[in-house]
Amino acid sequence: MLSSDVGCMVMPCNLHNQPLKVGLREGCAVGPIYSHLIVDLVWVASLALPFRHFLAAHVSFPLSVNSYIFTLKDLLKIVYVIFAFFSAFSFGALKGMLVGPIAGLIIIIGNVGVILGLFPFHVAWTVYTLVKTNRLDAPLKVAFLFALPVLFAIWLALSIAGSVLVGVGYGFFTPWVSAFEAFRHENERFWHCIVDGTWETIRGSCTVVRDYADICYHSYPAFLKERRECSSSDEVHTLRLVHVPGCIIIGILGLVVEIPLYTAIAIVKSPYMLFKGWHRLIHDLISREGPFLETACIPIAGLTIIMWPLIVIGSILLAIFSSFFIGLYGAVIVYQEKSFCKGVAYVIAMVAEFDEYTNDWLYLREGTVLPRPRYRRTGSRSSELSVGASLRAGGRLNSISMEPRGMLVPSLAPSRSVRESMQEVQVFQIWENVMRSCEMRGKELLDANVIAPDDLYEWLSAKNGNDAAVVGVGLPCYSLFQNLLFSIKSGSVGLVMLDGVEVTNLNVPQDRLMDWFFQPIMVLKEQIKVIALGEGEIRYLEKLIIFGGNTQRMESWNNGSFVPEDALRAAQIQGIIRRMIGIVRSVSKLPTYRRKFRNVVKALIAYSFEKDGTIRSSSARSVASI
């Protein structure tokens, strides 16, 4: 009813049993048509009360638990916010339908073309590596050669299927998310909502194909070359023919057991993941925690609520996909442990570990009721897949275990706010600093005539970066070494990047890939710090890093170095170099690395022309076309 004394409309509200008051100016005349309009707006507002914190970020009116006072202008703002959200949702879907087929076809056709085009070369390179390597005995080589047709058939099927899924997902969802990211812009949000994510998505799809081609054409051959060049002192893996039938049986048994059971566990627990995920997200929405704390991220977080069922479906598919490899790994357990019974124990234990893993993530009952026998003779071999374990602040052990990470289950624990997560250094920020540091150190070496433009051109024309070691390996190692020295001299407990940001165990990105490289770099830093290199030894180490065994070029660079006379000291320096080169070669195989480092090399070539004052239009065009 309309109260004449205070000029407000009072309607019941079920939430907290409190009345909903809509304030009007005193003395204003309200006709029947406008009164019905106000009633409708009030009911819209009452439905939106559970989202009061989201509305409070956009509407300037006080909200409290005991009373909700809205003006007509505020209600119109509420309607505008709801309209804007669903408009972005509709525009994103429309952009996905228009841009998605183009971007998806680029990824699918490009990746499948790379797969099929390089498939004969992959077969030839793999067979050649198996024949030439010294780390496998003859029976094991024969076993791998017989298994190669099956492995390559699996590779073709999974890579083509993965390319299709990536193409569809990237092409459709990237423009959709871009429509919601338009809310982060201060001006012209409507224009950004329409334009953002169109041409950028198409360009991004081309970049995906290019990075995938780099992996197939450069990273994989480099990996095989390292396997062929292993020294004869490395351990030789042998195979007793008596274990071959056991490996085959356990491999098949693993597929028969793991695939259906992983699928069953994922499907049975998917409703828990669906509703608990919704509960977590809606709780953050109402209490303004986690991704809903920052106003600019609310639209994307709202899209996450809507798209959560698709995330659950993706987790199920990932569980099914990973169960295939987990099952086949049972054959490796039989080979390593030389026991058929240990292989059977592995197959049983992996089901229990997957069940316990999903229980922990979904906050179900602790542990598992399934049997989990030991499949290792001497403890766990979790260190097989880890580069090193570290104890982070707060007592969290950051190591890589053999637990089956089959089901992608986003953490349903109370999430951190966007402001807290922004304190964490982002992966792209580290990549950018690494490349900028390489470019800066490369310019210093060019100015000192340590490296020449011919070295840069040699890397561009080489099949992989390891063939042109001065630029492909020496320059990144030199940049890393200078970064480590600066971090040690500054007294940092972590790694100081080029922009002054310090990366430590507290703010390192929560990424398994970063764990693989960050901890070895920290160990390397401590080793350099402990041996306390002198100035001459540092200069000698710089020579070895850049030129390796090229004594002629080492002698031509007079940087004040001297060779350590102590044999132990020289061995320590050689050990540091080997570890540093190993880290750089491993990083160089990662996606996007070659593309980014190629831009650095092209920038150094352009800089060398400018430094010599010989830049010409034809030279500039030649550099740009490389």
C-alpha positions in Angstrom: 0.0 0.0 0.0 1.0 3.6 -0.5 1.7 5.5 2.8 0.7 9.2 2.6 2.5 10.3 5.7 6.1 9.3 4.8 5.7 9.0 1.1 6.9 5.5 0.7 5.6 2.1 -0.5 5.9 -0.7 2.0 5.9 -4.3 0.7 6.6 -7.5 2.6 10.0 -9.2 1.9 10.6 -12.8 2.8 14.3 -12.2 3.3 14.9 -11.7 7.1 11.1 -10.9 7.4 12.0 -7.2 6.9 9.8 -4.7 5.0 11.0 -3.3 1.7 10.6 0.5 1.5 10.7 2.4 -1.7 11.1 6.1 -1.0 9.3 8.8 -2.9 9.4 12.5 -2.7 6.8 14.0 -0.3 3.8 15.5 -1.9 4.3 13.8 -5.3 1.2 12.5 -7.1 1.4 8.9 -8.2 -1.0 7.7 -10.8 -2.3 4.2 -11.2 0.0 3.4 -14.1 3.1 4.7 -12.3 2.1 2.9 -9.2 1.9 -0.4 -11.0 5.3 0.3 -12.5 6.8 1.0 -9.1 5.3 -2.2 -7.8 6.9 -4.2 -10.6 10.3 -2.6 -10.0 9.9 -3.3 -6.3 9.3 -7.0 -6.9 12.4 -7.0 -9.2 14.4 -5.5 -6.4 13.1 -8.1 -3.9 14.2 -10.9 -6.2 17.6 -9.2 -6.5 18.1 -8.9 -2.7 20.3 -12.0 -2.4 22.7 -10.2 -4.8 22.7 -7.0 -2.7 26.5 -6.8 -2.5 26.8 -7.0 -6.2 24.2 -4.2 -6.6 25.8 -2.1 -3.9 29.0 -2.0 -6.0 27.0 -0.3 -8.8 24.2 1.5 -7.0 24.9 4.2 -4.5 22.3 3.3 -1.8 22.8 1.9 1.7 22.0 -1.7 2.3 21.7 -3.3 5.7 20.4 -6.5 7.1 17.5 -4.9 9.0 16.2 -2.5 6.3 16.4 -2.0 2.6 15.6 1.5 1.3 15.6 2.0 -2.4 14.7 5.1 -4.4 13.1 5.0 -7.8 16.4 6.0 -9.3 18.2 3.2 -7.6 15.7 0.7 -8.8 16.2 1.8 -12.4 20.0 1.4 -11.8 19.3 -2.2 -10.7 17.3 -2.9 -13.8 20.1 -1.3 -15.8 22.7 -3.6 -14.2 20.6 -6.7 -14.9 20.0 -5.6 -18.4 23.7 -4.9 -19.0 24.7 -8.3 -17.7 22.3 -10.2 -19.9 23.2 -7.9 -22.9 26.9 -8.8 -22.5 25.8 -12.5 -22.2 23.9 -12.2 -25.4 26.5 -10.2 -27.3 29.2 -12.7 -26.1 27.1 -15.7 -27.4 26.6 -13.9 -30.7 30.3 -13.1 -31.1 31.1 -16.7 -30.2 28.8 -18.0 -33.0 30.2 -15.5 -35.5 33.9 -15.7 -34.7 34.0 -19.2 -33.2 33.8 -21.1 -36.4 36.5 -19.1 -38.1 39.0 -19.2 -35.1 38.1 -22.9 -34.5 38.7 -23.9 -38.1 42.1 -22.1 -38.1 43.2 -24.1 -35.0 41.7 -27.4 -36.2 43.0 -27.2 -39.8 46.4 -25.7 -38.7 47.1 -28.2 -35.9 45.8 -31.2 -37.9 47.9 -30.1 -40.8 51.0 -29.9 -38.6 50.3 -33.3 -37.1 49.8 -35.1 -40.4 52.5 -33.2 -42.2 55.2 -33.9 -39.6 54.0 -37.4 -38.8 56.4 -39.2 -41.2 59.3 -37.2 -39.8 58.3 -37.9 -36.2 58.3 -41.6 -37.0 61.7 -41.4 -38.7 63.2 -39.2 -35.9 61.9 -41.5 -33.2 63.1 -44.7 -34.8 66.5 -43.2 -35.5 66.8 -42.1 -31.8 65.8 -45.6 -30.5 68.5 -47.1 -32.7 71.2 -44.7 -31.9 70.7 -44.2 -28.1 73.1 -45.9 -25.7 70.7 -45.8 -22.7 68.6 -48.8 -23.9 69.8 -52.4 -24.4 68.8 -54.4 -27.5 65.8 -56.2 -26.0 64.3 -52.9 -24.8 64.8 -51.3 -28.1 63.1 -54.1 -29.9 60.1 -53.9 -27.4 59.8 -50.1 -28.1 60.0 -50.7 -31.8 57.1 -53.2 -31.6 55.1 -50.8 -29.4 55.7 -47.7 -31.6 52.8 -48.4 -34.1 50.3 -48.5 -31.2 51.8 -45.4 -29.5 51.8 -43.4 -32.8 48.2 -44.5 -33.4 47.2 -43.2 -29.9 49.2 -40.0 -30.6 47.3 -39.4 -33.8 43.9 -40.0 -32.3 44.4 -38.0 -29.1 46.2 -35.1 -30.8 43.5 -34.7 -33.5 40.7 -35.0 -31.0 42.5 -32.5 -28.7 42.9 -30.1 -31.6 39.2 -30.2 -32.3 38.3 -29.6 -28.6 40.8 -26.8 -28.3 39.6 -25.2 -31.5 35.9 -25.3 -30.5 36.5 -24.2 -26.9 38.9 -21.4 -27.8 37.0 -20.1 -30.7 33.6 -20.0 -28.9 34.4 -19.1 -25.3 37.2 -16.5 -25.9 34.8 -13.9 -27.5 32.2 -14.7 -24.9 34.5 -14.0 -22.0 35.8 -10.8 -23.8 32.3 -9.4 -23.8 32.3 -9.5 -20.0 35.8 -8.2 -19.7 34.5 -5.0 -21.3 33.2 -4.0 -17.9 36.8 -3.4 -16.8 37.1 -0.4 -19.2 36.2 3.0 -17.8 34.8 4.4 -21.0 33.0 3.0 -24.1 32.0 -0.3 -22.4 29.3 -1.0 -25.0 31.8 -0.6 -27.8 34.3 -2.9 -26.2 31.6 -5.4 -25.4 30.9 -5.7 -29.2 34.4 -5.3 -30.6 36.7 -7.0 -28.0 37.4 -10.7 -28.7 36.7 -10.6 -32.4 39.9 -10.0 -34.4 42.0 -10.8 -31.3 40.5 -14.3 -31.1 41.4 -14.9 -34.8 44.9 -13.7 -34.3 45.2 -15.8 -31.1 44.1 -18.9 -33.0 47.0 -18.3 -35.5 49.4 -17.9 -32.5 48.1 -21.2 -31.1 48.9 -23.0 -34.4 52.3 -21.4 -34.6 53.3 -22.4 -31.0 52.1 -25.9 -31.6 54.2 -26.1 -34.8 57.2 -24.9 -32.9 56.7 -27.7 -30.4 56.4 -30.4 -33.1 59.1 -29.1 -35.4 61.7 -27.7 -32.9 61.1 -28.9 -29.3 60.5 -32.6 -30.1 63.6 -33.0 -32.3 65.6 -31.2 -29.7 64.3 -33.6 -27.0 65.3 -36.6 -29.2 68.7 -35.2 -29.9 69.4 -34.9 -26.2 68.4 -38.6 -25.8 70.9 -39.6 -28.5 73.7 -37.5 -27.1 73.5 -39.0 -23.6 77.0 -40.0 -22.4 77.9 -43.6 -22.1 78.3 -43.1 -18.3 74.5 -42.8 -17.9 72.6 -45.7 -16.6 71.6 -48.3 -19.2 68.1 -49.5 -19.0 67.8 -53.2 -19.6 64.8 -55.4 -20.2 64.5 -59.1 -19.3 62.3 -60.9 -21.7 60.5 -62.6 -18.8 58.9 -59.3 -17.9 57.6 -58.5 -21.4 54.4 -60.6 -21.0 53.8 -59.0 -17.6 54.1 -55.5 -18.9 51.7 -56.2 -21.7 49.1 -57.8 -19.4 49.3 -55.1 -16.8 49.0 -52.4 -19.5 45.8 -54.0 -20.8 44.6 -54.6 -17.3 45.2 -51.0 -16.4 43.1 -49.8 -19.3 40.3 -52.3 -18.5 40.2 -51.2 -14.8 41.1 -47.6 -14.7 39.0 -46.2 -17.5 35.6 -47.5 -16.3 36.3 -46.9 -12.6 37.7 -43.4 -13.1 34.7 -42.6 -15.3 32.3 -44.0 -12.7 33.9 -42.0 -9.8 33.9 -38.8 -11.8 30.2 -39.2 -12.8 29.1 -40.1 -9.3 30.9 -37.2 -7.7 30.0 -34.7 -10.4 26.7 -33.6 -8.7 28.7 -32.9 -5.6 31.1 -30.8 -7.6 28.2 -29.0 -9.3 26.2 -28.0 -6.3 29.2 -27.4 -4.0 30.8 -25.2 -6.6 27.6 -23.2 -7.0 27.3 -22.9 -3.3 30.9 -21.6 -3.0 30.4 -19.1 -5.8 27.1 -17.8 -4.6 28.4 -17.5 -1.1 31.3 -15.4 -2.4 28.7 -13.4 -4.4 26.6 -12.6 -1.4 29.4 -12.0 1.0 31.6 -10.2 -1.6 34.6 -12.5 -1.2 36.9 -14.1 -3.6 36.4 -13.1 -7.2 33.4 -10.9 -6.3 35.4 -8.5 -4.1 36.5 -6.4 -7.1 33.7 -4.7 -9.0 35.4 -5.1 -12.4 35.6 -8.9 -12.0 31.9 -9.4 -11.0 30.6 -9.9 -14.5 33.2 -12.6 -15.3 32.6 -14.3 -11.9 28.9 -14.2 -12.7 29.6 -15.9 -16.0 31.5 -18.5 -14.1 28.4 -19.4 -12.1 26.5 -19.8 -15.3 29.2 -21.9 -17.0 30.0 -24.0 -14.0 28.1 -27.0 -15.4 30.4 -27.0 -18.4 33.4 -26.9 -16.1 32.0 -30.0 -14.3 31.6 -31.8 -17.7 35.1 -30.8 -18.6 36.4 -32.4 -15.4 34.7 -35.6 -16.2 36.2 -35.7 -19.7 39.6 -34.9 -18.3 39.3 -37.8 -15.8 38.4 -40.2 -18.6 41.3 -38.9 -20.7 43.9 -39.2 -18.0 42.7 -42.6 -16.9 44.1 -43.9 -20.2 47.6 -42.9 -19.5 47.4 -43.8 -15.8 46.4 -47.3 -16.8 49.2 -47.7 -19.3 51.7 -46.6 -16.7 51.2 -49.9 -14.9 53.4 -51.5 -17.6 56.2 -49.1 -16.5 55.7 -50.1 -12.9 56.2 -53.7 -13.8 59.4 -52.8 -15.7 60.7 -50.7 -12.8 59.9 -53.0 -10.0 60.5 -56.2 -11.9 57.3 -57.6 -10.4 54.0 -58.6 -11.9 52.3 -58.3 -8.4 53.5 -54.7 -8.0 51.8 -53.9 -11.3 48.5 -55.3 -10.1 48.9 -53.4 -6.8 49.5 -50.2 -8.8 46.3 -50.7 -10.8 44.3 -51.1 -7.6 46.0 -48.3 -5.7 45.5 -45.8 -8.5 41.7 -46.1 -8.2 41.9 -45.6 -4.4 44.2 -42.6 -4.8 41.9 -41.0 -7.3 38.9 -41.5 -5.0 40.8 -40.0 -2.1 42.0 -37.1 -4.2 38.5 -36.2 -5.3 37.2 -36.6 -1.8 39.8 -34.1 -0.5 39.0 -31.5 -3.2 35.2 -31.8 -2.8 35.4 -31.9 1.0 33.7 -35.3 1.3 34.8 -37.9 3.7 38.5 -38.1 4.5 40.5 -40.8 2.9 38.9 -43.7 0.9 37.2 -47.0 1.6 39.0 -48.6 -1.3 42.1 -50.8 -0.8 45.4 -49.1 -1.6 48.3 -51.6 -1.6 51.9 -50.5 -1.9 53.3 -50.8 -5.4 56.9 -49.7 -4.6 59.4 -51.7 -2.9 61.2 -48.9 -1.1 58.7 -46.1 -0.3 57.2 -43.7 -2.8 58.8 -42.6 -5.9 57.1 -39.2 -6.0 60.5 -37.7 -6.7 60.5 -39.2 -10.2 58.3 -36.5 -11.5 59.5 -33.7 -9.3 62.5 -31.4 -9.8 62.6 -30.8 -6.1 60.5 -30.3 -3.1 60.3 -27.1 -1.1 58.7 -26.1 2.1 56.8 -22.9 1.5 55.7 -20.4 4.1 52.9 -21.6 6.2 54.1 -25.2 6.2 52.8 -26.1 2.8 54.9 -28.7 1.1 55.2 -27.9 -2.5 56.2 -31.1 -4.2 54.9 -33.2 -7.0 53.5 -36.5 -6.0 52.3 -39.5 -7.9 48.7 -39.0 -6.9 46.4 -39.2 -10.0 45.5 -35.7 -11.0 42.8 -37.1 -13.3 39.8 -35.0 -12.5 40.1 -31.3 -12.9 38.5 -30.1 -9.7 38.7 -26.4 -9.0 39.3 -25.7 -5.3 36.1 -25.2 -3.4 37.8 -23.8 -0.4 37.2 -20.2 0.6 38.8 -18.4 -2.4 41.2 -15.6 -2.2 40.2 -12.1 -3.3 41.3 -10.6 -6.6 43.3 -8.1 -4.6 45.2 -10.9 -2.8 45.8 -12.8 -6.0 47.2 -9.8 -7.7 50.0 -9.8 -5.1 51.0 -13.1 -6.7 53.4 -12.6 -9.6 51.7 -13.7 -12.8 53.3 -16.2 -15.2 53.1 -13.8 -18.2 54.9 -11.2 -16.0 57.8 -13.6 -15.5 57.9 -14.4 -19.2 58.0 -10.8 -20.2 60.9 -10.1 -17.7 62.9 -13.0 -18.9 62.6 -11.9 -22.5 63.4 -8.2 -21.7 66.4 -9.4 -19.7 67.7 -11.4 -22.6 67.2 -8.5 -25.0 69.0 -6.1 -22.6 71.9 -8.5 -22.0 72.1 -9.2 -25.7 72.5 -5.5 -26.4 75.3 -5.4 -23.9 77.1 -8.3 -25.6 76.6 -6.6 -29.0 78.1 -3.4 -27.7 81.1 -5.3 -26.3 81.5 -7.2 -29.7 81.2 -10.5 -27.8 78.4 -11.7 -30.1 78.0 -10.6 -33.7 74.9 -10.3 -36.0 76.1 -13.5 -37.7 75.4 -15.4 -34.5 71.9 -14.0 -34.5 71.3 -15.0 -38.1 72.7 -18.5 -37.4 70.1 -19.0 -34.7 67.3 -17.9 -37.0 68.3 -20.3 -39.7 69.1 -23.2 -37.3 66.6 -26.1 -37.0 66.6 -25.7 -33.2 68.1 -23.3 -30.7 70.7 -25.8 -29.5 72.4 -25.9 -32.9 73.3 -22.2 -32.6 74.5 -22.5 -29.0 76.0 -19.0 -28.6 72.6 -17.3 -29.0 70.2 -20.2 -28.3 71.8 -21.4 -25.1 74.6 -18.9 -24.2 72.5 -15.7 -24.2 69.7 -17.0 -22.0 72.2 -18.6 -19.6 74.2 -15.4 -19.4 71.0 -13.4 -18.7 70.0 -15.9 -16.0 73.4 -15.8 -14.4 73.4 -12.0 -14.2 70.0 -12.1 -12.7 71.1 -14.6 -10.0 74.2 -12.5 -9.3 72.1 -9.4 -8.9 69.6 -11.2 -6.6 72.5 -12.5 -4.4 74.2 -9.0 -4.2 70.8 -7.4 -3.3 70.3 -9.8 -0.4 67.0 -11.2 -1.8 65.6 -14.4 -0.6 64.2 -15.1 -4.0 64.8 -13.8 -7.5 64.7 -10.1 -8.4 63.3 -9.6 -11.9 64.2 -6.8 -14.3 61.3 -4.6 -13.2 62.3 -4.8 -9.5 59.7 -7.3 -8.5 61.0 -10.0 -6.2 59.7 -13.5 -6.8 59.8 -15.7 -3.7 58.1 -18.8 -2.3 55.3 -16.5 -1.1 54.3 -15.0 -4.4 55.5 -17.4 -7.0 52.6 -18.4 -9.3 50.6 -21.3 -8.1 51.5 -23.4 -11.1 53.1 -26.8 -11.3 55.2 -25.8 -14.3 56.7 -22.9 -12.3 57.5 -25.3 -9.5 59.5 -27.5 -11.8 61.9 -24.5 -12.7 61.7 -22.1 -9.8 63.0 -24.5 -7.1 66.0 -25.7 -9.2 66.9 -22.0 -9.9 66.7 -21.3 -6.2 69.0 -24.2 -5.5 71.4 -23.0 -8.2 71.3 -19.5 -6.6 72.2 -20.9 -3.2 75.1 -22.9 -4.7 76.5 -19.9 -6.4 76.1 -17.9 -3.1 77.9 -20.6 -1.0 81.0 -21.0 -3.2 81.5 -17.2 -3.1 82.9 -16.7 -6.6 85.6 -14.1 -7.1 85.4 -11.4 -9.7 87.8 -13.2 -12.0 86.0 -16.5 -11.6 82.7 -14.8 -12.4 84.2 -13.5 -15.7 85.6 -17.0 -16.5 82.2 -18.5 -15.8 80.6 -15.9 -18.2 83.0 -17.0 -20.9 82.1 -20.7 -20.4 78.4 -19.9 -20.4 78.4 -18.0 -23.7 81.0 -19.9 -25.7 81.1 -23.3 -24.2 84.0 -25.2 -25.6 84.9 -22.7 -28.3 88.4 -21.8 -26.9 89.2 -19.5 -29.9 86.3 -17.2 -29.1 86.9 -17.4 -25.4 90.5 -16.2 -25.8 89.4 -13.4 -28.1 87.2 -11.9 -25.3 89.4 -10.2 -22.8 87.1 -9.6 -19.8 89.6 -10.0 -17.0 88.9 -13.6 -16.2 91.3 -16.3 -14.9 91.1 -20.0 -14.8 90.8 -21.5 -11.3 93.9 -23.5 -10.4 92.1 -25.5 -7.7 90.6 -28.6 -9.3 87.7 -28.7 -6.9 86.9 -25.0 -7.7 86.9 -25.7 -11.4 84.6 -28.7 -10.9 82.2 -26.6 -9.0 82.1 -24.0 -11.7 81.6 -26.7 -14.4 78.7 -28.1 -12.3 77.0 -24.7 -12.1 77.3 -24.4 -15.9 75.8 -27.8 -16.6 72.9 -27.2 -14.4 72.2 -23.8 -15.8 72.4 -25.1 -19.4 70.0 -27.9 -18.5 67.5 -25.4 -17.1 67.7 -23.2 -20.2 67.4 -26.1 -22.6 64.3 -27.4 -20.7 62.7 -24.0 -20.7 63.4 -23.6 -24.5 61.1 -26.5 -25.2 58.1 -24.9 -23.6 55.3 -23.5 -25.7 55.5 -19.8 -26.7 59.3 -19.7 -25.8 60.6 -19.9 -29.3 58.2 -17.3 -30.6 59.0 -14.9 -27.9 62.8 -15.5 -28.1 62.6 -15.1 -31.9 61.2 -11.6 -31.4 64.1 -10.9 -29.1 66.7 -12.0 -31.7 65.0 -9.9 -34.4 65.1 -6.9 -32.1 68.8 -7.5 -31.5 69.4 -7.7 -35.2 67.6 -4.4 -35.7 69.7 -2.9 -32.8 72.9 -4.1 -34.4 72.0 -2.3 -37.7 71.2 0.9 -35.8 74.4 0.7 -33.7 76.5 0.4 -36.8 74.6 3.1 -38.6 74.1 0.9 -41.6 70.4 0.3 -41.5 68.7 0.4 -44.8 65.2 0.0 -45.9 66.0 -3.4 -47.5 67.7 -4.5 -44.3 64.8 -3.5 -42.2 62.4 -5.4 -44.5 64.6 -8.5 -44.4 64.6 -8.4 -40.6 60.9 -8.0 -40.5 60.3 -10.8 -42.9 62.4 -13.3 -40.9 
